[in-house]
Every structure is written in C-alpha cells, then in structure tokens.
Amino acid sequence: MSRKEDILETARELFNELGTQASTTNHIAKAMGISPGNLHYHYKNREEIVRLLYIKMRTETKLPAEELPKSITILREHETLLIEIQWKYRFFFKEMLSLFSRDSELEDIYIKDNIAHRRRIRQVMNNLIIIEELIVSDEQDIDFLVDSISLSWQFYSSFLHTIGQELNALSVQNVIKYTSAAMKPYLKQKDK
C-alpha cells in the first residue's frame, strides 16, 4: 500500500472510531507516526481526505448497469455486500449532513451521485417488475418504493443513533428488513 493509501486507511479508521470532528490531520499523522507536513504533502486538508474516502466508497459500491440485480435473491445478495461497505465507511452515513456543511464540493458530488443512484434503484425495481417478482402498476408507487429504499440506506445509521440504539456491524444489517418491508406490498403473492 502506498503512503497516500495508508493515510486514507488510517483516516477512515479514526473517523469511524472518533468521528471526523475529533480526527484532525494532526491526529491522522500522529496515528501513522509521520509529521503533519508529510501528511499535508499528500493531502491538503481533512475535507479532501473525506472526499476521497467517499469516492473510494462509491467505487466499491457501484455496479455497471448490466450487473444491476435482476431478481430479489440477487438484490438481497447485493444488499449484504452494500452493508459491509457501509459499515466500513460508517462515519460518512453518521455525519453526512455535517460533512456537507463543511465541504460544498463533497455535497455537490454526493447530490449528483444520489440522483444517479436513485435512477439505478428505479432500474432494479423495473427489473423486478419485468420478471414479475414485483407487481406495481402505479408510477407514483414505484417512486415511493424507490425513495423508501433510498432513505433507508442513507439514513439508517443516523436513525439508530437518534433512538438510542447501538450502531454495530450486526445492527446495521437490519436495514434490509426496512427495504424488504417497503417492497412487501408489491411482491408477487407467492413471494410474500
């Protein structure tokens, strides 16, 4: 692993453990045993590190359009992989809105990605409708379903925090129960 990658990995671990506010570039450098100047040689500031971690996460989660799930079984397998990646970058989902307030460039990237992600979720729902695993005839219902799934994935960690539940690798897996519940009214009768 290169020094730049080591910095990103150390930062990700600190952000997950302490949060981004409590993890300055000086803390990251100290955890690595390098000087702050050495860290700043590679990265301008903490916001750049967060932004690059987000881009790295996005790369790990993005499937080409032709590989989007085409059955509920494959969707559940994909969701399991997404949970692992979300846990790996949990600081981002816990602090998303705060991060945006400190970095408008990150916010702009995320908004653009989120709009594209919503289209991808819509495509997955359309794939399931085509093979008749989902029965949805109303376009507004499809939009509601897509938005419910998107909201669950983006804000589940924050939701757990706001109801006093512990955030851990096991608790975040329950997001699949929420996406499944959102889809349940539209499942073909034999799948319910």
N, CA, C and O of each residue as an XYZ file, in Angstrom:
768
protein
N       0.853     -1.182      0.000
C       0.000      0.000      0.000
C       0.898      1.245      0.000
O       1.903      1.285      0.710
N       0.542      2.242     -0.782
C       1.325      3.475     -0.844
C       1.058      4.344      0.388
O       0.102      4.111      1.127
N       1.893      5.320      0.593
C       1.729      6.241      1.722
C       0.375      6.940      1.647
O      -0.302      7.098      2.663
N      -0.023      7.364      0.435
C      -1.322      8.036      0.280
C      -2.469      7.110      0.688
O      -3.406      7.539      1.361
N      -2.394      5.854      0.285
C      -3.436      4.890      0.651
C      -3.421      4.609      2.145
O      -4.473      4.454      2.765
N      -2.212      4.542      2.726
C      -2.092      4.346      4.180
C      -2.753      5.489      4.942
O      -3.418      5.267      5.954
N      -2.568      6.698      4.455
C      -3.190      7.863      5.099
C      -4.711      7.740      5.043
O      -5.396      7.959      6.042
N      -5.230      7.389      3.869
C      -6.680      7.245      3.730
C      -7.216      6.154      4.657
O      -8.251      6.336      5.299
N      -6.527      5.041      4.725
C      -6.981      3.931      5.567
C      -6.935      4.315      7.049
O      -7.863      4.010      7.798
N      -5.873      4.971      7.467
C      -5.767      5.416      8.866
C      -6.860      6.429      9.179
O      -7.486      6.369     10.238
N      -7.086      7.355      8.264
C      -8.132      8.364      8.459
C      -9.496      7.702      8.572
O     -10.285      8.062      9.445
N      -9.786      6.735      7.699
C     -11.075      6.043      7.735
C     -11.277      5.367      9.089
O     -12.360      5.444      9.670
N     -10.251      4.715      9.582
C     -10.350      4.040     10.883
C     -10.598      5.052     12.010
O     -11.440      4.824     12.878
N      -9.867      6.161     11.990
C     -10.068      7.192     13.019
C     -11.445      7.837     12.906
O     -12.113      8.056     13.916
N     -11.868      8.139     11.695
C     -13.193      8.741     11.504
C     -14.287      7.815     12.029
O     -15.238      8.266     12.669
N     -14.147      6.527     11.755
C     -15.140      5.566     12.245
C     -15.130      5.486     13.769
O     -16.186      5.384     14.393
N     -13.960      5.533     14.358
C     -13.829      5.377     15.805
C     -14.184      6.647     16.573
O     -14.894      6.590     17.577
N     -13.687      7.802     16.099
C     -13.817      9.042     16.859
C     -14.715     10.092     16.216
O     -15.139     11.037     16.881
N     -15.011      9.933     14.922
C     -15.746     10.957     14.182
C     -14.771     11.884     13.482
O     -13.599     11.961     13.851
N     -15.256     12.582     12.478
C     -14.361     13.444     11.710
C     -13.988     14.709     12.476
O     -12.886     15.229     12.300
N     -14.879     15.211     13.317
C     -14.571     16.421     14.086
C     -13.420     16.199     15.053
O     -12.605     17.096     15.270
N     -13.351     15.009     15.635
C     -12.319     14.711     16.628
C     -11.049     14.146     15.997
O     -10.094     13.828     16.706
N     -11.031     14.021     14.689
C      -9.880     13.429     13.998
C      -9.295     14.438     13.015
O      -9.662     14.452     11.840
N      -8.408     15.259     13.486
C      -7.777     16.255     12.625
C      -6.662     15.604     11.814
O      -6.315     14.444     12.034
N      -6.111     16.361     10.881
C      -4.976     15.831     10.123
C      -3.791     15.576     11.059
O      -2.995     14.670     10.811
N      -3.668     16.356     12.123
C      -2.600     16.102     13.107
C      -2.809     14.756     13.791
O      -1.846     14.024     14.022
N      -4.054     14.422     14.116
C      -4.348     13.121     14.728
C      -4.020     11.979     13.763
O      -3.470     10.953     14.161
N      -4.362     12.173     12.507
C      -4.094     11.148     11.496
C      -2.589     10.946     11.360
O      -2.107      9.813     11.343
N      -1.851     12.048     11.263
C      -0.394     11.962     11.143
C       0.208     11.262     12.362
O       1.078     10.403     12.219
N      -0.253     11.629     13.560
C       0.259     11.010     14.782
C      -0.020      9.509     14.790
O       0.851      8.719     15.153
N      -1.223      9.112     14.394
C      -1.574      7.690     14.358
C      -0.687      6.912     13.382
O      -0.452      5.717     13.562
N      -0.203      7.595     12.357
C       0.663      6.948     11.367
C       2.130      7.034     11.736
O       2.958      6.319     11.170
N       2.463      7.910     12.691
C       3.861      8.109     13.044
C       4.619      8.931     12.021
O       5.820      8.751     11.823
N       3.887      9.850     11.365
C       4.523     10.751     10.399
C       4.271     12.184     10.833
O       3.432     12.440     11.697
N       4.995     13.113     10.236
C       4.798     14.517     10.573
C       3.550     15.056      9.879
O       3.166     14.558      8.820
N       2.911     16.075     10.470
C       1.779     16.708      9.783
C       2.169     17.231      8.398
O       1.369     17.188      7.463
N       3.398     17.720      8.276
C       3.866     18.208      6.975
C       3.900     17.109      5.927
O       3.569     17.329      4.762
N       4.307     15.919      6.361
C       4.334     14.778      5.448
C       2.914     14.449      4.983
O       2.692     14.180      3.803
N       1.965     14.469      5.903
C       0.572     14.216      5.531
C       0.077     15.287      4.565
O      -0.569     14.976      3.565
N       0.382     16.555      4.867
C      -0.092     17.654      4.017
C       0.605     17.689      2.663
O       0.126     18.336      1.733
N       1.728     16.998      2.552
C       2.371     16.847      1.244
C       1.444     16.052      0.315
O       1.391     16.301     -0.889
N       0.721     15.099      0.894
C      -0.162     14.227      0.107
C      -1.588     14.762      0.007
O      -2.235     14.634     -1.032
N      -2.076     15.364      1.098
C      -3.465     15.836      1.145
C      -3.521     17.224      1.758
O      -2.894     17.496      2.782
N      -4.279     18.090      1.117
C      -4.377     19.485      1.543
C      -5.009     19.618      2.922
O      -4.522     20.378      3.758
N      -6.109     18.870      3.167
C      -6.820     19.024      4.433
C      -7.722     17.812      4.685
O      -7.804     16.904      3.858
N      -8.378     17.813      5.806
C      -9.267     16.714      6.191
C     -10.427     16.570      5.202
O     -10.842     15.451      4.901
N     -10.952     17.681      4.699
C     -12.072     17.614      3.765
C     -11.687     16.865      2.493
O     -12.483     16.097      1.954
N     -10.470     17.091      2.018
C     -10.011     16.359      0.831
C      -9.943     14.858      1.126
O     -10.302     14.036      0.282
N      -9.485     14.513      2.314
C      -9.408     13.098      2.708
C     -10.810     12.493      2.763
O     -11.029     11.398      2.246
N     -11.757     13.190      3.379
C     -13.137     12.700      3.462
C     -13.704     12.523      2.056
O     -14.331     11.508      1.753
N     -13.480     13.509      1.211
C     -13.997     13.458     -0.159
C     -13.430     12.245     -0.910
O     -14.162     11.546     -1.611
N     -12.138     12.004     -0.760
C     -11.521     10.872     -1.443
C     -11.998      9.535     -0.865
O     -12.136      8.554     -1.596
N     -12.246      9.499      0.430
C     -12.817      8.288      1.027
C     -14.224      8.041      0.485
O     -14.603      6.901      0.219
N     -14.987      9.108      0.326
C     -16.335      8.954     -0.255
C     -16.227      8.391     -1.673
O     -16.957      7.466     -2.030
N     -15.332      8.938     -2.470
C     -15.169      8.474     -3.851
C     -14.723      7.005     -3.869
O     -15.166      6.224     -4.710
N     -13.856      6.650     -2.945
C     -13.417      5.252     -2.830
C     -14.607      4.354     -2.479
O     -14.774      3.285     -3.067
N     -15.427      4.784     -1.527
C     -16.611      4.025     -1.150
C     -17.553      3.874     -2.344
O     -18.059      2.786     -2.618
N     -17.778      4.969     -3.039
C     -18.675      4.946     -4.202
C     -18.178      3.946     -5.241
O     -18.975      3.220     -5.835
N     -16.880      3.904     -5.459
C     -16.301      2.963     -6.417
C     -16.542      1.524     -5.975
O     -16.809      0.655     -6.805
N     -16.450      1.271     -4.677
C     -16.655     -0.084     -4.149
C     -18.114     -0.530     -4.249
O     -18.389     -1.728     -4.298
N     -19.045      0.415     -4.280
C     -20.462      0.050     -4.264
C     -21.123      0.080     -5.640
O     -22.212     -0.469     -5.810
N     -20.497      0.697     -6.599
C     -21.164      0.927     -7.881
C     -21.057     -0.290     -8.802
O     -19.968     -0.795     -9.076
N     -22.205     -0.733     -9.262
C     -22.268     -1.813    -10.247
C     -22.528     -1.229    -11.622
O     -23.262     -0.249    -11.747
N     -21.941     -1.812    -12.653
C     -22.316     -1.395    -14.008
C     -23.803     -1.689    -14.237
O     -24.348     -2.621    -13.647
N     -24.444     -0.911    -15.075
C     -25.893     -1.037    -15.306
C     -26.290     -2.462    -15.663
O     -27.331     -2.946    -15.219
N     -25.470     -3.136    -16.459
C     -25.821     -4.502    -16.865
C     -25.703     -5.515    -15.727
O     -26.196     -6.637    -15.847
N     -25.056     -5.133    -14.625
C     -24.920     -6.034    -13.478
C     -25.898     -5.715    -12.346
O     -25.843     -6.347    -11.291
N     -26.784     -4.754    -12.548
C     -27.773     -4.451    -11.517
C     -28.650     -5.674    -11.267
O     -28.984     -6.393    -12.209
N     -29.028     -5.920    -10.011
C     -29.821     -7.111     -9.696
C     -31.072     -7.235    -10.557
O     -31.779     -6.262    -10.819
N     -31.319     -8.476    -10.987
C     -32.489     -8.760    -11.820
C     -33.414     -9.764    -11.152
O     -34.309    -10.313    -11.795
N     -33.200    -10.005     -9.866
C     -34.112    -10.850     -9.089
C     -33.989    -10.420     -7.623
O     -33.000     -9.801     -7.231
N     -34.985    -10.749     -6.835
C     -34.958    -10.392     -5.417
C     -33.819    -11.117     -4.712
O     -33.186    -10.549     -3.822
N     -33.550    -12.351     -5.091
C     -32.456    -13.107     -4.485
C     -31.122    -12.397     -4.716
O     -30.331    -12.238     -3.785
N     -30.878    -11.977     -5.935
C     -29.624    -11.278     -6.255
C     -29.597     -9.912     -5.577
O     -28.541     -9.456     -5.138
N     -30.758     -9.255     -5.492
C     -30.838     -7.976     -4.787
C     -30.420     -8.142     -3.329
O     -29.645     -7.332     -2.820
N     -30.913     -9.167     -2.651
C     -30.560     -9.401     -1.239
C     -29.062     -9.666     -1.093
O     -28.441     -9.194     -0.141
N     -28.479    -10.416     -2.030
C     -27.030    -10.662     -2.001
C     -26.272     -9.347     -2.160
O     -25.285     -9.102     -1.466
N     -26.736     -8.515     -3.070
C     -26.104     -7.211     -3.296
C     -26.243     -6.324     -2.054
O     -25.296     -5.637     -1.672
N     -27.407     -6.340     -1.436
C     -27.608     -5.542     -0.225
C     -26.657     -5.981      0.887
O     -26.160     -5.143      1.639
N     -26.405     -7.259      0.997
C     -25.475     -7.767      2.008
C     -24.075     -7.204      1.776
O     -23.393     -6.825      2.728
N     -23.649     -7.150      0.526
C     -22.347     -6.550      0.208
C     -22.348     -5.047      0.518
O     -21.367     -4.514      1.038
N     -23.454     -4.375      0.195
C     -23.545     -2.940      0.474
C     -23.451     -2.649      1.970
O     -22.844     -1.656      2.371
N     -24.045     -3.504      2.790
C     -23.983     -3.316      4.242
C     -22.540     -3.376      4.718
O     -22.128     -2.568      5.551
N     -21.774     -4.320      4.200
C     -20.361     -4.433      4.589
C     -19.593     -3.165      4.232
O     -18.779     -2.678      5.016
N     -19.858     -2.644      3.056
C     -19.165     -1.425      2.626
C     -19.635     -0.234      3.450
O     -18.827      0.606      3.845
N     -20.938     -0.156      3.711
C     -21.446      0.939      4.538
C     -20.845      0.894      5.934
O     -20.528      1.938      6.504
N     -20.688     -0.275      6.479
C     -20.076     -0.398      7.807
C     -18.618      0.061      7.755
O     -18.130      0.722      8.672
N     -17.940     -0.296      6.683
C     -16.536      0.100      6.515
C     -16.384      1.624      6.496
O     -15.379      2.154      6.970
N     -17.380      2.325      5.950
C     -17.349      3.789      5.846
C     -18.466      4.416      6.685
O     -19.053      5.416      6.274
N     -18.761      3.853      7.833
C     -19.919      4.265      8.629
C     -19.873      5.720      9.068
O     -20.923      6.332      9.262
N     -18.697      6.282      9.229
C     -18.605      7.684      9.626
C     -19.360      8.562      8.643
O     -19.992      9.541      9.041
N     -19.300      8.216      7.353
C     -19.915      9.056      6.335
C     -21.421      9.130      6.524
O     -22.000     10.214      6.453
N     -22.060      7.999      6.762
C     -23.515      7.968      6.894
C     -23.967      8.573      8.221
O     -25.059      9.134      8.317
N     -23.131      8.456      9.227
C     -23.465      9.034     10.522
C     -23.347     10.569     10.489
O     -24.090     11.266     11.179
N     -22.420     11.080      9.691
C     -22.118     12.516      9.688
C     -22.425     13.218      8.368
O     -22.018     14.363      8.174
N     -23.123     12.563      7.474
C     -23.297     13.065      6.115
C     -23.654     14.545      6.024
O     -22.965     15.303      5.342
N     -24.703     14.959      6.689
C     -25.151     16.351      6.564
C     -24.138     17.322      7.154
O     -23.949     18.418      6.627
N     -23.495     16.934      8.231
C     -22.447     17.767      8.820
C     -21.252     17.882      7.865
O     -20.667     18.956      7.722
N     -20.900     16.787      7.225
C     -19.798     16.815      6.263
C     -20.109     17.756      5.102
O     -19.235     18.481      4.627
N     -21.359     17.735      4.653
C     -21.755     18.633      3.563
C     -21.627     20.091      3.981
O     -21.247     20.934      3.168
N     -21.937     20.400      5.237
C     -21.859     21.792      5.689
C     -20.415     22.293      5.698
O     -20.173     23.499      5.655
N     -19.454     21.360      5.753
C     -18.045     21.753      5.762
C     -17.376     21.634      4.399
O     -16.248     22.093      4.219
N     -18.073     21.015      3.428
C     -17.441     20.782      2.125
C     -18.503     20.778      1.027
O     -19.127     19.752      0.756
N     -18.697     21.920      0.408
C     -19.725     22.024     -0.636
C     -19.369     21.190     -1.867
O     -20.261     20.755     -2.596
N     -18.089     20.966     -2.102
C     -17.694     20.121     -3.239
C     -18.162     18.680     -3.006
O     -18.676     18.039     -3.922
N     -17.985     18.176     -1.786
C     -18.477     16.845     -1.447
C     -19.996     16.791     -1.599
O     -20.532     15.825     -2.142
N     -20.678     17.810     -1.126
C     -22.132     17.858     -1.236
C     -22.573     17.802     -2.698
O     -23.498     17.066     -3.040
N     -21.916     18.573     -3.556
C     -22.268     18.579     -4.980
C     -22.047     17.206     -5.616
O     -22.877     16.733     -6.391
N     -20.922     16.572     -5.281
C     -20.635     15.235     -5.809
C     -21.704     14.257     -5.339
O     -22.217     13.456     -6.121
N     -22.032     14.333     -4.046
C     -22.994     13.388     -3.483
C     -24.381     13.567     -4.096
O     -25.047     12.584     -4.422
N     -24.812     14.796     -4.253
C     -26.134     15.043     -4.832
C     -26.211     14.447     -6.241
O     -27.187     13.782     -6.588
N     -25.191     14.688     -7.032
C     -25.160     14.138     -8.394
C     -25.178     12.599     -8.348
O     -25.907     11.952     -9.099
N     -24.365     12.037     -7.456
C     -24.330     10.572     -7.311
C     -25.659     10.026     -6.805
O     -26.112      8.971     -7.246
N     -26.279     10.744     -5.882
C     -27.520     10.271     -5.288
C     -28.657     10.259     -6.316
O     -29.488      9.350     -6.319
N     -28.687     11.253     -7.170
C     -29.681     11.285     -8.246
C     -29.466     10.086     -9.174
O     -30.422      9.422     -9.575
N     -28.200      9.818     -9.510
C     -27.891      8.660    -10.359
C     -28.229      7.363     -9.629
O     -28.729      6.421    -10.244
N     -27.961      7.304     -8.325
C     -28.260      6.106     -7.539
C     -29.767      5.850     -7.493
O     -30.215      4.705     -7.562
N     -30.530      6.913     -7.377
C     -31.992      6.772     -7.376
C     -32.463      6.158     -8.697
O     -33.354      5.308     -8.708
N     -31.867      6.587     -9.801
C     -32.217      6.007    -11.109
C     -31.854      4.522    -11.160
O     -32.563      3.718    -11.765
N     -30.736      4.171    -10.515
C     -30.299      2.769    -10.505
C     -31.256      1.918     -9.664
O     -31.586      0.796    -10.048
N     -31.697      2.444     -8.530
C     -32.685      1.712     -7.723
C     -33.960      1.541     -8.541
O     -34.575      0.475     -8.533
N     -34.344      2.581     -9.232
C     -35.543      2.508    -10.096
C     -35.368      1.416    -11.150
O     -36.303      0.667    -11.432
N     -34.176      1.327    -11.728
C     -33.914      0.288    -12.729
C     -34.033     -1.100    -12.119
O     -34.576     -2.011    -12.743
N     -33.524     -1.265    -10.892
C     -33.648     -2.561    -10.216
C     -35.124     -2.893    -10.005
O     -35.543     -4.024    -10.253
N     -35.917     -1.916     -9.549
C     -37.349     -2.165     -9.361
C     -38.007     -2.522    -10.694
O     -38.850     -3.418    -10.751
N     -37.630     -1.831    -11.751
C     -38.159     -2.155    -13.083
C     -37.766     -3.571    -13.497
O     -38.574     -4.294    -14.080
N     -36.513     -3.973    -13.195
C     -36.070     -5.340    -13.490
C     -36.969     -6.357    -12.784
O     -37.342     -7.376    -13.364
N     -37.309     -6.067    -11.530
C     -38.146     -6.988    -10.750
C     -39.592     -7.000    -11.248
O     -40.276     -8.021    -11.170
N     -40.044     -5.865    -11.756
C     -41.395     -5.787    -12.332
C     -41.442     -6.581    -13.640
O     -42.414     -7.289    -13.903
N     -40.405     -6.464    -14.447
C     -40.356     -7.175    -15.736
C     -40.445     -8.683    -15.525
O     -41.142     -9.374    -16.268
N     -39.742     -9.195    -14.518
C     -39.792    -10.654    -14.285
C     -40.957    -11.038    -13.371
O     -41.110    -12.197    -12.986
N     -41.762    -10.051    -13.039
C     -42.996    -10.218    -12.253
C     -42.762    -10.719    -10.825
O     -43.614    -11.398    -10.252
N     -41.613    -10.382    -10.262
C     -41.413    -10.624     -8.829
C     -42.068     -9.505     -8.027
O     -42.461     -9.697     -6.876
N     -42.179     -8.333     -8.649
C     -42.918     -7.210     -8.072
C     -44.075     -6.883     -8.997
O     -43.941     -6.920    -10.220
N     -45.212     -6.563     -8.395
C     -46.380     -6.151     -9.165
C     -46.703     -4.710     -8.739
O     -47.301     -4.472     -7.689
N     -46.296     -3.775     -9.575
C     -46.532     -2.355     -9.301
C     -47.004     -1.725    -10.595
O     -46.293     -1.729    -11.600
N     -48.204     -1.185    -10.559
C     -48.727     -0.599    -11.797
C     -48.736      0.927    -11.756
O     -48.793      1.572    -12.803
N     -48.683      1.500    -10.580
C     -48.765      2.948    -10.421
C     -47.348      3.544    -10.348
O     -46.542      3.157     -9.501
N     -47.070      4.477    -11.238
C     -45.744      5.111    -11.277
C     -45.396      5.799     -9.946
O     -44.242      5.778     -9.519
N     -46.387      6.399     -9.304
C     -46.132      7.046     -8.012
C     -45.742      6.026     -6.950
O     -44.904      6.311     -6.094
N     -46.339      4.849     -6.998
C     -45.965      3.792     -6.059
C     -44.522      3.357     -6.279
O     -43.797      3.089     -5.321
N     -44.107      3.287     -7.535
C     -42.710      2.927     -7.821
C     -41.784      4.005     -7.252
O     -40.770      3.689     -6.630
N     -42.135      5.274     -7.465
C     -41.315      6.364     -6.915
C     -41.261      6.296     -5.382
O     -40.205      6.497     -4.783
N     -42.406      6.012     -4.760
C     -42.451      5.882     -3.308
C     -41.543      4.751     -2.846
O     -40.793      4.908     -1.882
N     -41.605      3.633     -3.517
C     -40.792      2.481     -3.172
C     -39.300      2.804     -3.323
O     -38.502      2.505     -2.434
N     -38.941      3.403     -4.429
C     -37.548      3.782     -4.674
C     -37.058      4.743     -3.590
O     -35.960      4.575     -3.060
N     -37.871      5.748     -3.261
C     -37.461      6.714     -2.247
C     -37.386      6.083     -0.857
O     -36.504      6.426     -0.070
N     -38.295      5.171     -0.551
C     -38.256      4.479      0.743
C     -36.973      3.671      0.892
O     -36.346      3.673      1.951
N     -36.592      2.990     -0.166
C     -35.353      2.205     -0.139
C     -34.148      3.133      0.000
O     -33.245      2.872      0.795
N     -34.139      4.199     -0.766
C     -33.031      5.155     -0.709
C     -32.899      5.792      0.671
O     -31.796      5.896      1.208
N     -34.013      6.212      1.236
C     -33.992      6.804      2.578
C     -33.469      5.815      3.616
O     -32.668      6.173      4.479
N     -33.924      4.578      3.523
C     -33.461      3.563      4.472
C     -31.951      3.416      4.412
O     -31.284      3.403      5.446
N     -31.417      3.306      3.223
C     -29.978      3.101      3.089
C     -29.169      4.315      3.537
O     -28.131      4.163      4.181
N     -29.625      5.495      3.208
C     -28.832      6.682      3.511
C     -28.855      7.081      4.985
O     -27.862      7.587      5.509
N     -29.978      6.856      5.648
C     -30.132      7.434      6.977
C     -30.368      6.420      8.092
O     -30.706      6.806      9.211
N     -30.198      5.141      7.808
C     -30.461      4.138      8.826
C     -29.508      4.277     10.027
O     -29.943      4.159     11.173
N     -28.236      4.521      9.776
C     -27.268      4.690     10.872
C     -27.656      5.862     11.763
O     -27.618      5.755     12.989
N     -28.025      6.971     11.155
C     -28.455      8.139     11.933
C     -29.723      7.831     12.710
O     -29.867      8.246     13.860
N     -30.640      7.106     12.088
C     -31.883      6.727     12.755
C     -31.584      5.906     14.005
O     -32.136      6.182     15.070
N     -30.726      4.909     13.892
C     -30.370      4.095     15.061
C     -29.830      4.970     16.184
O     -30.187      4.803     17.350
N     -28.976      5.890     15.816
C     -28.390      6.787     16.815
C     -29.465      7.617     17.518
O     -29.413      7.807     18.733
N     -30.443      8.111     16.746
C     -31.454      9.002     17.325
C     -32.475      8.278     18.193
O     -33.231      8.920     18.922
N     -32.508      6.943     18.123
C     -33.411      6.212     19.019
C     -32.623      5.462     20.099
O     -33.143      4.565     20.762
N     -31.353      5.855     20.255
C     -30.535      5.315     21.332
C     -30.085      3.883     21.137
O     -29.691      3.223     22.099
N     -30.135      3.395     19.920
C     -29.695      2.030     19.651
C     -28.213      2.029     19.290
O     -27.700      2.959     18.668
N     -27.558      0.970     19.695
C     -26.136      0.836     19.403
C     -25.940      0.606     17.906
O     -26.664     -0.161     17.271
N     -24.951      1.285     17.374
C     -24.588      1.107     15.973
C     -23.430      0.123     15.936
O     -22.333      0.421     16.408
N     -23.680     -1.042     15.375
C     -22.614     -2.027     15.243
C     -22.830     -2.807     13.950
O     -23.832     -2.627     13.258
N     -21.875     -3.674     13.642
C     -21.925     -4.398     12.372
C     -23.197     -5.237     12.243
O     -23.684     -5.453     11.134
N     -23.730     -5.704     13.355
C     -24.952     -6.512     13.321
C     -26.206     -5.641     13.195
O     -27.108     -5.961     12.422
N     -26.262     -4.547     13.952
C     -27.469     -3.711     13.936
C     -27.718     -3.071     12.576
O     -28.871     -2.888     12.186
N     -26.656     -2.726     11.848
C     -26.864     -2.087     10.547
C     -27.443     -3.050      9.515
O     -28.001     -2.619      8.506
N     -27.310     -4.352      9.764
C     -27.864     -5.327      8.825
C     -29.389     -5.287      8.786
O     -30.004     -5.755      7.827
N     -29.991     -4.729      9.826
C     -31.452     -4.657      9.867
C     -32.043     -3.725      8.822
O     -33.256     -3.724      8.616
N     -31.218     -2.939      8.165
C     -31.742     -2.070      7.110
C     -32.442     -2.903      6.040
O     -33.393     -2.436      5.414
N     -31.980     -4.128      5.828
C     -32.612     -4.992      4.824
C     -34.065     -5.281      5.206
O     -34.913     -5.445      4.329
N     -34.358     -5.345      6.504
C     -35.743     -5.557      6.931
C     -36.624     -4.388      6.489
O     -37.783     -4.582      6.123
N     -36.068     -3.169      6.524
C     -36.830     -1.993      6.108
C     -37.045     -1.976      4.601
O     -38.137     -1.657      4.132
N     -36.008     -2.319      3.841
C     -36.195     -2.337      2.389
C     -37.137     -3.472      1.990
O     -37.934     -3.329      1.063
N     -37.039     -4.586      2.688
C     -37.957     -5.711      2.409
C     -39.395     -5.333      2.739
O     -40.316     -5.658      1.989
N     -39.586     -4.645      3.867
C     -40.943     -4.229      4.256
C     -41.519     -3.242      3.249
O     -42.714     -3.278      2.957
N     -40.680     -2.362      2.718
C     -41.162     -1.408      1.713
C     -41.612     -2.138      0.448
O     -42.562     -1.714     -0.211
N     -40.936     -3.225      0.112
C     -41.266     -3.979     -1.100
C     -42.411     -4.961     -0.896
O     -43.065     -5.348     -1.865
N     -42.666     -5.370      0.333
C     -43.610     -6.459      0.623
C     -44.997     -6.281     -0.005
O     -45.530     -7.242     -0.559
N     -45.600     -5.088      0.058
C     -46.943     -4.967     -0.543
C     -46.966     -5.209     -2.049
O     -48.028     -5.447     -2.624
N     -45.800     -5.149     -2.690
C     -45.738     -5.260     -4.138
C     -45.211     -6.611     -4.607
O     -45.124     -6.874     -5.806
N     -44.862     -7.462     -3.646
C     -44.347     -8.778     -4.029
C     -45.446     -9.612     -4.646
O     -46.605     -9.549     -4.236
N     -45.063    -10.395     -5.641
C     -45.989    -11.371     -6.213
C     -46.444    -12.275     -5.079
O     -45.642    -12.615     -4.209
N     -47.672    -12.661     -5.068
C     -48.295    -13.367     -3.938
C     -47.438    -14.507     -3.386
O     -47.325    -14.635     -2.167
N     -46.835    -15.333     -4.230
C     -46.081    -16.483     -3.738
C     -44.791    -16.068     -3.018
O     -44.248    -16.849     -2.236
N     -44.291    -14.839     -3.274
C     -43.050    -14.368     -2.657
C     -43.264    -13.715     -1.310
O     -42.285    -13.473     -0.605
N     -44.502    -13.412     -0.909
C     -44.766    -12.644      0.316
C     -44.426    -13.399      1.557
O     -44.595    -12.881      2.661
